[in-house]
Amino acid sequence: MKILVTGATGFVGSHLLKKLLPEHQITVLTRNIEKAQKEFADKVDYLSDLNGLSELNDYDAVINLAGEPIVAKRWSPAQKDKICKSRWDITQQISSLIQASENPPNCLISASAIGFYGARDKERLDEASAGREEFSHQVCKHWESHALSAQSNLTRVCVTRIGIVLGDNGGALAKMLPPFKLGLGGPIGHGEQGMSWIHIDDLTELMLYLLQSPQCKGIFNATAPNPVSNKDFATALGKAIQRPAFIPTPAIALKLAMGEMSELLTEGQFVYPGRTLLSGFQFRFPYIQDALDNLFAKPELCHN
């Protein structure tokens, strides 16, 4: 299969390409070709932008993972605008090119996030649940709308609402680990907020599954079927690295340090992958302790 991938140098994208490269011909869309070449060398083709293209007839599929990291910087108005445009503009451009193609890609897999649902206390959410009007919902709502506009009889669109991705060499764990390794980790605030997570291997396998399953289209929650409270997550992480995990981080401290962005940590949601399971996909790591134990059995995450 000839596949165009955006966001390939990101945390999820780099893991996904390791699985795609042995069997598929990959073109990477990246603003920084020099950086991408250091990672992928001559194993892929490169595009710096889509401006010179009028259609995507040459591609069998597109996987769209591009977007400014949502926790990279404090949410100033300028940063919010960057978060939105980095997702909306490229997705809209891809969909327009698919629509203009006589022989379009037969599949578009486009990332979204469980931020679509907003902060929802202890409510159990699935793909049919409505979103709550806040910044993260607005980001995802328009992101998804642009992707779904590419849907036709010739192109099926799969949108993955991705939860907290747990993996080695980056992602959420890289930001969480330092205090836990020092024995200073613990729950955030009251600790009852939901954490809907997914092991990086399950996420990449889900994307491959959707790519290869012609019956699949629409919205799919990319979260393990057993979300946990923040307190239970902290306990599992402490156990996996053999450190205590009972020192709480006050919500007010995060609010002062991070501003509005702190809501990603102090509030949460319990998201269930209903359509994902109904599609036939099977999770290798449905439980948090198994997922963390697997990750910390790898040399990259050994205690030091």
C-alpha positions in Angstrom: 0.0 0.0 0.0 1.2 3.5 -0.7 0.4 5.7 2.3 0.8 9.4 3.1 1.5 10.0 6.8 1.4 13.4 8.6 2.9 13.8 12.1 5.3 10.9 11.4 8.1 12.3 13.6 5.8 12.7 16.6 5.5 10.2 19.5 2.7 8.1 18.0 3.8 8.6 14.4 7.4 7.3 14.9 6.0 4.1 16.6 3.5 3.6 13.9 6.0 3.9 11.1 8.1 1.1 12.6 5.1 -1.2 11.9 4.2 0.3 8.5 7.6 0.4 6.9 8.2 -3.4 6.4 5.1 -3.8 4.3 4.1 -0.4 2.8 5.5 2.4 0.8 5.4 5.6 2.9 5.5 9.2 2.1 6.0 11.5 5.1 4.6 15.0 5.1 6.8 17.1 7.4 7.8 20.8 7.8 11.3 19.6 8.8 12.6 17.2 6.3 16.1 17.3 7.7 14.9 16.2 11.1 12.7 13.4 9.5 15.7 12.2 7.5 17.7 11.7 10.6 15.0 9.3 11.8 13.9 7.6 8.6 16.8 8.1 6.2 15.9 6.8 2.8 13.2 4.4 4.0 10.5 6.9 3.1 9.7 9.6 0.6 9.3 13.2 1.8 6.9 16.1 1.2 7.4 19.5 2.8 3.8 20.6 2.1 0.8 19.8 0.0 0.6 23.1 -1.8 1.9 21.7 -5.1 -0.7 18.9 -5.2 -4.1 19.1 -6.8 -5.2 15.6 -5.8 -4.1 12.4 -4.0 -4.8 9.8 -6.7 -1.4 8.2 -6.1 -2.1 7.1 -2.5 -4.0 4.2 -1.2 -4.4 5.6 2.2 -3.7 8.7 4.4 -2.9 8.6 8.1 -3.2 12.1 9.6 -1.5 12.6 13.0 -0.3 16.2 12.7 -0.9 18.7 15.4 0.9 21.0 17.8 1.4 19.2 21.2 -1.5 20.3 23.4 0.7 20.4 26.5 3.8 22.0 24.9 3.2 25.5 26.3 0.8 27.5 28.5 -2.5 28.1 26.7 -2.2 31.8 25.7 -4.5 33.0 23.0 -1.7 32.6 20.5 -0.9 29.1 21.6 -4.6 28.1 21.4 -4.7 29.4 17.9 -1.6 27.4 17.0 -3.1 24.2 18.5 -6.3 24.7 16.5 -4.7 25.7 13.1 -2.1 23.0 13.3 -4.9 20.4 13.3 -7.7 22.0 11.3 -5.7 23.4 8.4 -3.8 20.3 7.4 -6.9 18.1 7.9 -9.1 20.4 5.8 -6.4 20.4 3.1 -6.2 16.6 3.0 -9.9 16.3 2.8 -10.1 18.8 -0.1 -7.5 16.9 -2.0 -9.3 13.6 -1.5 -12.5 15.2 -2.7 -10.7 16.5 -5.8 -9.3 13.0 -6.6 -10.8 10.8 -9.4 -9.3 7.8 -7.8 -9.0 8.9 -4.1 -7.3 7.0 -1.2 -9.7 4.3 -0.1 -9.1 5.2 3.6 -8.3 8.2 5.7 -7.4 7.6 9.4 -7.4 10.9 11.2 -6.5 11.5 14.8 -8.7 13.3 17.3 -8.7 13.1 21.1 -10.9 12.3 24.1 -10.8 16.0 24.8 -13.9 15.9 22.5 -16.0 14.9 25.5 -14.7 17.6 27.9 -14.5 17.1 31.7 -17.2 14.7 32.7 -16.7 13.6 36.3 -17.6 9.9 36.7 -20.0 9.6 33.8 -19.2 6.6 31.5 -18.7 7.8 28.0 -18.6 6.1 24.6 -18.5 7.2 21.0 -22.2 8.2 21.0 -21.7 10.6 24.0 -22.0 14.3 23.3 -19.2 16.7 24.0 -19.2 19.5 26.5 -18.6 23.0 25.2 -15.0 23.9 26.3 -11.7 24.5 24.5 -10.7 20.9 24.0 -14.1 20.0 22.6 -14.0 22.8 20.1 -10.6 21.7 19.0 -11.7 18.1 18.4 -15.1 19.0 17.0 -13.8 21.0 14.1 -10.8 18.6 13.6 -13.2 15.7 13.2 -15.6 17.6 11.0 -12.8 18.4 8.5 -11.7 14.8 8.4 -15.3 13.4 8.0 -15.9 15.7 5.1 -13.7 13.3 3.0 -16.1 10.4 3.5 -17.6 9.1 0.3 -18.4 5.8 -1.5 -14.8 5.7 -2.5 -13.1 6.8 0.7 -14.0 5.7 4.2 -12.9 7.9 7.1 -11.9 6.5 10.6 -11.5 9.1 13.4 -9.6 7.9 16.4 -10.3 9.7 19.7 -7.0 9.0 21.4 -6.7 8.9 25.2 -3.5 9.2 27.3 -0.9 7.3 25.4 1.5 5.3 27.5 4.8 4.3 25.9 8.5 4.5 26.1 10.7 7.3 24.9 8.2 10.1 25.3 4.5 10.7 25.7 2.7 11.2 28.9 4.9 8.9 31.0 8.0 10.9 30.2 6.3 13.9 31.9 5.0 11.9 34.8 8.0 9.9 35.8 10.5 12.3 37.4 8.6 12.8 40.7 7.6 9.2 40.9 11.2 8.0 40.5 12.1 10.3 43.4 9.3 8.8 45.5 7.4 12.0 45.3 4.6 10.9 43.0 0.9 10.5 43.9 -2.6 11.5 42.9 -3.4 14.9 41.5 -6.0 16.9 43.5 -8.7 14.6 44.9 -7.5 11.8 42.6 -11.0 10.7 41.6 -10.9 12.2 38.1 -10.9 9.7 35.2 -7.8 8.7 33.2 -8.6 7.1 29.9 -5.4 5.6 28.7 -4.0 3.3 26.0 -0.7 1.4 25.6 1.2 2.7 22.5 1.3 -0.8 21.0 -2.5 -1.1 21.2 -2.9 2.3 19.6 -0.6 1.6 16.7 -2.2 -1.9 16.2 -5.7 -0.2 16.2 -4.6 2.1 13.5 -3.3 -0.9 11.4 -6.6 -2.7 12.1 -8.7 0.2 10.9 -6.4 0.5 7.8 -7.0 -3.1 6.9 -10.7 -3.4 7.8 -12.9 -2.1 5.0 -16.0 -2.4 7.2 -14.7 0.2 9.6 -15.6 3.9 9.3 -16.7 6.6 11.7 -15.6 7.4 15.2 -13.5 5.0 17.3 -12.4 5.6 20.9 -8.6 4.8 21.1 -8.7 4.0 24.8 -8.3 0.8 26.8 -11.6 -0.7 27.9 -10.8 -0.2 31.6 -10.2 3.5 32.4 -9.0 4.2 36.0 -9.1 7.0 38.5 -6.0 9.2 38.8 -5.5 7.8 42.2 -5.5 4.2 40.9 -3.2 5.2 38.1 -0.7 6.7 40.5 -0.8 3.5 42.6 -0.3 1.3 39.5 2.6 3.4 38.4 4.3 3.4 41.8 4.0 -0.4 41.9 5.4 -0.8 38.4 8.6 1.2 39.3 8.7 0.0 42.9 8.3 3.5 44.4 5.9 5.0 46.9 3.0 7.0 45.3 1.0 8.7 48.0 2.1 12.3 47.9 -0.7 14.3 46.3 -0.2 17.3 44.0 -2.6 20.1 45.0 -4.9 21.2 42.1 -4.3 24.8 43.0 -0.5 24.4 42.5 -1.1 23.1 39.0 -3.6 25.9 38.2 -1.0 28.5 39.2 1.8 26.8 37.2 -0.2 25.8 34.1 -3.3 28.0 34.0 -6.2 26.7 32.0 -4.1 23.8 30.7 -4.1 22.3 34.2 -7.7 21.1 33.7 -6.2 18.3 31.5 -4.8 16.9 34.8 -7.2 18.0 37.5 -10.3 17.0 35.6 -10.9 14.0 33.4 -13.3 11.5 31.9 -14.0 7.7 31.9 -14.1 6.8 28.2 -15.1 3.3 27.0 -14.2 2.1 23.5 -17.6 0.7 22.6 -17.5 0.9 18.8 -13.8 -0.1 18.8 -14.6 -3.4 20.6 -17.7 -4.0 18.4 -15.5 -3.7 15.3 -13.7 -6.8 16.5 -10.5 -5.2 17.7 -8.8 -6.9 20.6 -6.7 -5.0 23.1 -3.4 -6.7 24.2 -3.3 -4.4 27.3 -6.8 -3.8 28.7 -5.7 -3.3 32.3 -3.4 -0.5 33.6 -1.1 -2.6 35.8 -0.4 -5.0 32.9 0.3 -2.1 30.6 2.7 -0.3 33.0 4.5 -3.6 34.0 5.1 -4.3 30.3 6.5 -0.8 29.7 8.8 -0.9 32.7 10.1 -4.3 31.7 11.8 -2.6 28.8 15.4 -1.4 29.2 14.5 2.1 28.2 12.3 2.6 31.2 14.3 0.7 33.8 14.7 2.4 37.1 17.8 4.5 37.5 
